[in-house]
């Protein structure tokens, strides 16, 4: 039972345009959400997070939106750059406010390709 | 440099031959975890540890063992590896209330 789903295996965008990566979840106990970026031959690296008490969090070119009623979150990258090409994972925690309460549930990942 | 170090990076072994993948972190983090990454399934948690001598099962613990005798180390043990354990493994650590830092991964092939 996949509690966190990323239904788009891949996304291709032009440099300078917006990239929108989507993630859906089913467990209403999740209260903290994160996005990780992964390059080949490297481990995932933390990108941005959002608590369930917020509906938006922004960090430079990256913005995460959370729609709790729809159990949906999205990552917007504006403007997209070729260096953003990577696999993006969303993850969720039911830890009561922490990203490190032991258990993170990840989605399947979306491969983003940004063309020059 | 703050990091999570896994060894080895690549490993090919035969079915049934016990192996250990080591993981060490130098950030004094409380939490450590092991994940496996498989195509179409993302990262799935195998085991996690909230502190020394405190471990708990993740989503896919079958066939794996862990131990946390020291805060910095969290080895993953496969007592009798099988081909379905062929995967890319990641160790991660995090402080209380902080996000995970991942190691570079161990690609394991069991033949």
Boltz contact constraints between the chains, C-beta under 6 A:
constraints:
  - contact:
      token1: [A, 42]
      token2: [B, 104]
      max_distance: 6.0
  - contact:
      token1: [A, 43]
      token2: [B, 90]
      max_distance: 6.0
  - contact:
      token1: [A, 43]
      token2: [B, 102]
      max_distance: 6.0
  - contact:
      token1: [A, 43]
      token2: [B, 103]
      max_distance: 6.0
  - contact:
      token1: [A, 43]
      token2: [B, 104]
      max_distance: 6.0
  - contact:
      token1: [A, 43]
      token2: [B, 105]
      max_distance: 6.0
  - contact:
      token1: [A, 44]
      token2: [B, 102]
      max_distance: 6.0
  - contact:
      token1: [A, 46]
      token2: [B, 99]
      max_distance: 6.0
  - contact:
      token1: [A, 98]
      token2: [B, 97]
      max_distance: 6.0
  - contact:
      token1: [A, 99]
      token2: [B, 99]
      max_distance: 6.0
  - contact:
      token1: [A, 100]
      token2: [B, 31]
      max_distance: 6.0
  - contact:
      token1: [A, 100]
      token2: [B, 94]
      max_distance: 6.0
  - contact:
      token1: [A, 100]
      token2: [B, 98]
      max_distance: 6.0
  - contact:
      token1: [A, 102]
      token2: [B, 48]
      max_distance: 6.0
  - contact:
      token1: [A, 102]
      token2: [B, 50]
      max_distance: 6.0
  - contact:
      token1: [A, 106]
      token2: [B, 42]
      max_distance: 6.0
  - contact:
      token1: [A, 106]
      token2: [B, 43]
      max_distance: 6.0
  - contact:
      token1: [A, 107]
      token2: [B, 42]
      max_distance: 6.0
  - contact:
      token1: [A, 108]
      token2: [B, 40]
      max_distance: 6.0
  - contact:
      token1: [A, 108]
      token2: [B, 42]
      max_distance: 6.0
  - contact:
      token1: [A, 109]
      token2: [B, 42]
      max_distance: 6.0
